[in-house]
Amino acid sequence: MALISVPFMPQDGTITIEDATGAPISLTVQYEAGDLSIDGFQQDNKTVIPLYDRGTIFGLRKEQDEPVTFSFSAIATDITDATEKTIIDAFNKSGAFASGVSTLGANADVWAVKMTWTGEQTDFGAGADSTITLDYCVAKVAFQEGAPAQFNISGTAYPINGSGISYA
């Protein structure tokens, strides 16, 4: 199939955050700026190390899993809520996410969530939309007053046992 000739624009993307309960607690981020940035995609999500023979590189090997980082911003409309889902609650296991299950497992020490970016392409002739899925995300959320106030999210997505970072 040929590449789609229509480039992604901010209005084509959505960000969804969910936990690992049977019917996931899910938040589709509203009023986000369309500025999602993900840095660090590489083959098999592994670091590459050079192999040396007396100072001369003679080969390369994949070594260990390497996380990717991400960031995005969204307009702030609420901080926390026991029933309505908010960005702070999604990344901090509070409010409506307080009873959630980490994507690392029910007994995990670290709260992690799955984050999926979906880029609309079927409207432009593709057979399916594009997705980037980060299964094990841990993030910090910053709040900034302004007109309007906004959240700035920065986080890390970890490849656990060699998986958890995918795109289609």
C-alpha positions as CSV (number, residue, x, y, z in Angstrom):
1,M,0.0,0.0,0.0
2,A,1.2,3.5,-0.8
3,L,2.0,6.0,1.9
4,I,-0.8,8.4,2.7
5,S,-0.1,11.8,1.2
6,V,-2.0,13.7,3.9
7,P,0.4,14.7,6.8
8,F,-0.7,14.3,10.4
9,M,-2.0,17.6,11.9
10,P,-2.7,18.3,15.6
11,Q,-6.4,17.8,15.1
12,D,-5.8,14.2,13.8
13,G,-4.4,12.8,17.0
14,T,-5.9,11.6,20.3
15,I,-4.2,10.5,23.5
16,T,-5.8,7.8,25.7
17,I,-4.5,6.8,29.1
18,E,-5.7,3.6,30.8
19,D,-4.9,1.2,33.6
20,A,-4.9,-2.6,33.6
21,T,-8.2,-3.4,35.3
22,G,-10.5,-5.9,33.4
23,A,-12.6,-3.1,32.0
24,P,-9.8,-0.4,32.0
25,I,-10.3,2.9,33.7
26,S,-9.7,5.1,30.7
27,L,-9.2,8.8,30.0
28,T,-9.2,10.4,26.5
29,V,-7.2,13.6,27.1
30,Q,-9.4,16.6,26.3
31,Y,-8.1,20.0,25.2
32,E,-4.6,18.8,24.5
33,A,-2.4,21.0,22.3
34,G,-1.4,18.4,19.8
35,D,2.2,18.7,20.8
36,L,2.9,15.1,21.9
37,S,6.6,14.3,21.5
38,I,8.1,10.8,21.9
39,D,11.9,10.4,21.8
40,G,14.0,7.3,21.6
41,F,12.5,4.9,19.1
42,Q,15.1,2.4,18.0
43,Q,15.4,-1.2,16.8
44,D,14.1,-3.6,19.5
45,N,14.2,-0.7,22.1
46,K,17.8,-1.8,22.9
47,T,20.9,0.2,23.4
48,V,23.7,-0.5,21.0
49,I,27.2,-0.9,22.2
50,P,30.4,-1.0,20.1
51,L,32.8,-3.9,20.5
52,Y,36.5,-2.9,20.4
53,D,39.7,-4.7,19.5
54,R,42.5,-2.5,20.8
55,G,40.6,0.7,20.2
56,T,39.1,-0.2,16.9
57,I,35.4,-1.0,16.6
58,F,34.9,-4.4,15.0
59,G,31.2,-4.9,15.6
60,L,28.0,-3.7,17.3
61,R,25.7,-5.6,19.7
62,K,22.3,-4.8,21.2
63,E,22.7,-4.7,24.9
64,Q,19.8,-3.7,27.2
65,D,16.3,-2.4,27.1
66,E,16.2,1.4,26.8
67,P,13.1,3.4,27.6
68,V,11.6,6.2,25.5
69,T,10.6,9.6,26.9
70,F,7.4,11.5,26.1
71,S,5.8,14.9,26.8
72,F,2.6,16.7,25.9
73,S,0.5,19.5,27.3
74,A,-3.2,20.1,27.8
75,I,-5.5,22.8,29.0
76,A,-6.3,22.3,32.7
77,T,-10.0,22.1,33.6
78,D,-9.9,20.1,36.8
79,I,-7.2,18.9,39.2
80,T,-8.7,15.8,40.8
81,D,-12.1,14.1,41.0
82,A,-13.4,10.9,42.6
83,T,-15.5,10.0,39.6
84,E,-14.4,12.1,36.6
85,K,-11.0,11.2,35.2
86,T,-8.3,13.8,35.2
87,I,-4.7,13.8,33.9
88,I,-3.1,14.2,37.4
89,D,-5.2,11.3,38.7
90,A,-4.3,9.1,35.7
91,F,-0.6,9.4,36.3
92,N,-0.8,9.4,40.1
93,K,-3.3,6.6,40.9
94,S,-5.6,9.1,42.7
95,G,-9.2,10.2,42.3
96,A,-11.1,8.1,39.7
97,F,-7.9,6.1,39.1
98,A,-7.4,5.3,42.9
99,S,-8.8,1.8,42.6
100,G,-6.9,1.1,39.3
101,V,-4.4,-1.6,38.6
102,S,-0.9,-0.8,37.3
103,T,0.0,-2.1,33.9
104,L,3.0,-3.6,35.7
105,G,0.7,-5.8,37.7
106,A,-1.7,-5.7,40.6
107,N,1.1,-6.0,43.2
108,A,3.6,-3.7,41.4
109,D,5.5,-1.2,43.5
110,V,5.3,1.4,40.7
111,W,2.0,2.8,39.2
112,A,2.3,2.6,35.4
113,V,-0.4,3.2,32.8
114,K,-0.8,2.5,29.1
115,M,-0.8,5.5,26.8
116,T,-2.0,5.3,23.2
117,W,-1.7,8.0,20.5
118,T,-4.1,7.4,17.6
119,G,-3.6,9.4,14.4
120,E,-6.6,9.6,12.1
121,Q,-5.8,8.2,8.6
122,T,-8.9,6.3,7.5
123,D,-10.6,9.7,6.7
124,F,-7.9,10.2,4.1
125,G,-8.0,6.8,2.4
126,A,-5.9,4.5,4.7
127,G,-7.2,1.1,5.7
128,A,-6.6,1.8,9.4
129,D,-5.5,4.7,11.7
130,S,-1.9,4.8,13.0
131,T,-1.1,4.1,16.6
132,I,1.8,4.4,19.0
133,T,1.2,2.4,22.2
134,L,3.3,2.7,25.3
135,D,2.3,0.0,27.8
136,Y,4.3,1.0,30.9
137,C,4.3,4.8,31.3
138,V,5.3,6.7,34.4
139,A,5.0,10.4,34.3
140,K,5.2,13.7,36.2
141,V,2.5,16.3,35.7
142,A,3.2,20.0,36.1
143,F,0.5,22.6,36.5
144,Q,0.9,26.2,35.2
145,E,-1.4,29.1,35.7
146,G,-2.2,31.2,32.6
147,A,-4.9,32.1,30.2
148,P,-5.7,29.2,30.1
149,A,-4.0,27.2,32.8
150,Q,-2.3,24.1,31.5
151,F,-0.8,20.8,32.4
152,N,2.7,19.8,31.1
153,I,3.3,16.1,31.2
154,S,6.7,14.5,31.0
155,G,7.3,10.8,31.3
156,T,9.1,7.6,30.5
157,A,7.8,4.5,28.8
158,Y,9.7,1.4,29.7
159,P,10.1,-1.7,27.5
160,I,9.4,-4.5,30.1
161,N,10.9,-7.9,29.1
162,G,11.6,-6.5,25.6
163,S,8.0,-5.3,24.9
164,G,5.6,-2.5,25.7
165,I,6.6,0.0,23.0
166,S,4.8,-0.5,19.7
167,Y,3.5,1.3,16.7
168,A,1.3,0.4,13.8
